[in-house]
Amino acid sequence: MEDDSGGAPTASSRFWGVTWDRQKKKWQAQYWDADGKTHYIGYYDDEEEAARAYNKAIRDAGLEGRRRMNAVDATGALVPKPSDAPNHGRCDRSAVVAPDAARAPTATTSKFWGVCWDRKNRRWKASYLDAKGKSRHVGYFDTQEAAAHAVNAAIRRAGLEGKRRTNPVVDGQLVPRERKREKRGREESAAAAPTTRARRPRRAVKFDDYLQPDDDDGWD
C-alpha cells in the first residue's frame, strides 16, 4: 500500500491487530495472548482480510472482551478504528483493552449482579449460575456496565430469567444493586429509632372547671 506521493508503504493500519510488513509487502495479523506474548496469525494481501483473521483468532483464543476487536456494522462491513487511536507498528499493544478508569483503585466488588473484578486479568468478569447451580463464565469486559448487560443476556439465553437475579434496566440505564451493608445500616437505624408512645386524648376542659367556689364567699 503506497502513499499518495508514491513513496514507501505505510506501516499503520485502519484496523486493530494489523500492521504492514515492508519486507514482505503484505498485511500482517497478530495478537497478544493471555500471557502477553505475541501470536502471529499470518500475512494477507488485503487489509480487511487480515482484520477479520485477527477477530477470529481472538474469539478462538477465548480472549473476546479482553482484547480489542474490529467492529462490524449492520451490513457486515468492518468499521475502522478511531483515527486518533495509538499505533506503534509491530509492537502495537493498543489491542489490549485498558482497565476501567472509573473503577476505584481499591474496589473489588461491583455495583451489579453477576459482576466482579478479576485482579489477574484486570478486567470486570461476568458470570452466572446455571440451572444446576454451576458457575458459568460469560467473559471479561472493560466496564461494569458492559459486564452487567452480558450477564442479563446470558441469563435470558439460558432461559433462567425470573430464576436468577438480573440487573434491572430503567429508561435504558442499569440500576445498581443495593449493597447489604447499606441496607443493614438503614434497618439498624430504623430499629434504634425511639418509639413514641401514643398520647391519651386530653379531656375537654369546660369553663366551669376554672370556677372553683370560695368556701367563704361563694359565688353570686
For each residue, the residues with C-beta under 8 A, 3 or more apart:
1: 9 10 20 47
2: 6 7 8 9
3: 6 7 8 9 10
4:
5:
6: 2 3
7: 2 3
8: 2 3 22
9: 1 2 3 20 22 25
10: 1 3 20
11: 19 20 22 89
12: 19 20 87 89
13: 18 19 20 27 47 50 51 87
14: 18 47 51 80 81
15: 18 47 48 50 51 54 70 78 80 81
16: 51 54 68 69 70 81 94 95
17: 29 30 31 41 50 51 54 57 58 67 68 70 92 95
18: 13 14 15 27 28 29 47 50 51 54
19: 11 12 13 27 28 30 89 90 92
20: 1 9 10 11 12 13 26 27 28
21: 24 25 26 27 28 43
22: 8 9 11 25
23:
24: 21 28 43
25: 9 21 22
26: 20 21 43 44 45
27: 13 18 19 20 21 43 44 45 46 47 49 50
28: 18 19 20 21 24 40 41 42 43 44 50
29: 17 18 40 41 42 43 44 50 51 53 54 57
30: 17 19 38 39 40 41 54
31: 17 38 39 41 54 57 58 61 63 67 95
32: 36 37 38 39 67 93 95 96
33: 36 37 38 39 61 63
34: 61 63 66 121
35:
36: 32 33
37: 32 33
38: 30 31 32 33
39: 30 31 32 33 57 61
40: 28 29 30
41: 17 28 29 30 31 50 53 54 57
42: 28 29 50 53
43: 21 24 26 27 28 29 50
44: 26 27 28 29 47 49 50 53
45: 26 27 49
46: 27 49 50
47: 1 13 14 15 18 27 44 50 51
48: 15 51 52 78
49: 27 44 45 46 52 53
50: 13 15 17 18 27 28 29 41 42 43 44 46 47 53 54
51: 13 14 15 16 17 18 29 47 48 54 55 70 78
52: 48 49 55 56 70 78
53: 29 41 42 44 49 50 56 57
54: 15 16 17 18 29 30 31 41 50 51 57 58 69 70
55: 51 52 58 59 69 70
56: 52 53 59 60
57: 17 29 31 39 41 53 54 60 61
58: 17 31 54 55 61 63 64 67 69
59: 55 56 62 63 64
60: 56 57
61: 31 33 34 39 57 58
62: 59
63: 31 33 34 58 59 66 67
64: 58 59 67 69 139
65: 97 123 139 140 141 142 146 150
66: 34 63 96 97 121 123 139 140
67: 17 31 32 58 63 64 95 96 97
68: 16 17 81 94 95 96 97
69: 16 54 55 58 64
70: 15 16 17 51 52 54 55 78 79 81
71: 78 79
72: 76 77 78 79
73: 76 77 79
74:
75:
76: 72 73
77: 72 73
78: 15 48 51 52 70 71 72
79: 70 71 72 73
80: 14 15 83
81: 14 15 16 68 70 85
82: 85
83: 80
84:
85: 81 82 94
86: 92 94
87: 12 13 92 94
88: 91 92 93 94
89: 11 12 19 92
90: 19
91: 88
92: 17 19 86 87 88 89 95
93: 32 88 96
94: 16 68 85 86 87 88
95: 16 17 31 32 67 68 92
96: 32 66 67 68 93
97: 65 66 67 68 123 142
98: 101 142
99: 103 122 123 142
100: 103 124 142 143 144
101: 98
102: 143
103: 99 100 107 117 124 144
104: 107
105:
106:
107: 103 104 117
108: 116 117 119
109: 116 117
110: 115 116 117 124 144 147 148
111: 115 144 176 177
112: 115 144 145 147 148 151 167 174 176 177
113: 148 151 165 166 167 177
114: 126 127 128 138 147 148 151 155 165 167
115: 110 111 112 124 125 126 144 147 148 151
116: 108 109 110 124 125 127
117: 103 107 108 109 110 123 124 125
118: 121 122 123 124 125 140
119: 108 122
120:
121: 34 66 118 125 140
122: 99 118 119
123: 65 66 97 99 117 118 140 141 142
124: 100 103 110 115 116 117 118 140 141 142 143 144 146 147
125: 115 116 117 118 121 137 139 140 141 147
126: 114 115 137 138 139 140 141 147 148 150 151 154
127: 114 116 135 136 137 138 151
128: 114 135 136 138 151 154 155 158 160 164
129: 133 134 135 136 164
130: 133 134 135 136 158 160
131: 158 160 163
132:
133: 129 130
134: 129 130
135: 127 128 129 130
136: 127 128 129 130 154 158
137: 125 126 127
138: 114 126 127 128 147 150 151 154
139: 64 65 66 125 126 147 150
140: 65 66 118 121 123 124 125 126 147
141: 65 123 124 125 126 144 146 147 150
142: 65 97 98 99 100 123 124 146
143: 100 102 124 146 147
144: 100 103 110 111 112 115 124 141 147 148
145: 112 148 149 174
146: 65 124 141 142 143 149 150
147: 110 112 114 115 124 125 126 138 139 140 141 143 144 150 151
148: 110 112 113 114 115 126 144 145 151 152 167 174
149: 145 146 152 153 167 174
150: 65 126 138 139 141 146 147 153 154
151: 112 113 114 115 126 127 128 138 147 148 154 155 166 167
152: 148 149 155 156 166 167 169
153: 149 150 156 157
154: 126 128 136 138 150 151 157 158
155: 114 128 151 152 158 160 161 164 166
156: 152 153 159 160 161 166
157: 153 154
158: 128 130 131 136 154 155
159: 156
160: 128 130 131 155 156 163 164
161: 155 156 164 166
162:
163: 131 160
164: 128 129 155 160 161
165: 113 114
166: 113 151 152 155 156 161
167: 112 113 114 148 149 151 152 174 175 177
168: 174 175
169: 152 172 173 174 175
170: 173 175
171:
172: 169
173: 169 170
174: 112 145 148 149 167 168 169
175: 167 168 169 170
176: 111 112
177: 111 112 113 167
178: 182 183
179: 182 183
180: 183 184
181: 184 185
182: 178 179 185 186
183: 178 179 180 186 187
184: 180 181 187 188
185: 181 182 188 189
186: 182 183 189 190
187: 183 184 190 191
188: 184 185 191 192
189: 185 186 192 193
190: 186 187 193
191: 187 188
192: 188 189
193: 189 190
194:
195:
196:
197:
198:
199:
200:
201:
202: 205
203:
204:
205: 202 209 210
206: 209
207: 210 211
208: 211
209: 205 206
210: 205 207
211: 207 208 219
212:
213: 218 219
214: 217 218 219
215: 218
216:
217: 214
218: 213 214 215
219: 211 213 214
220:
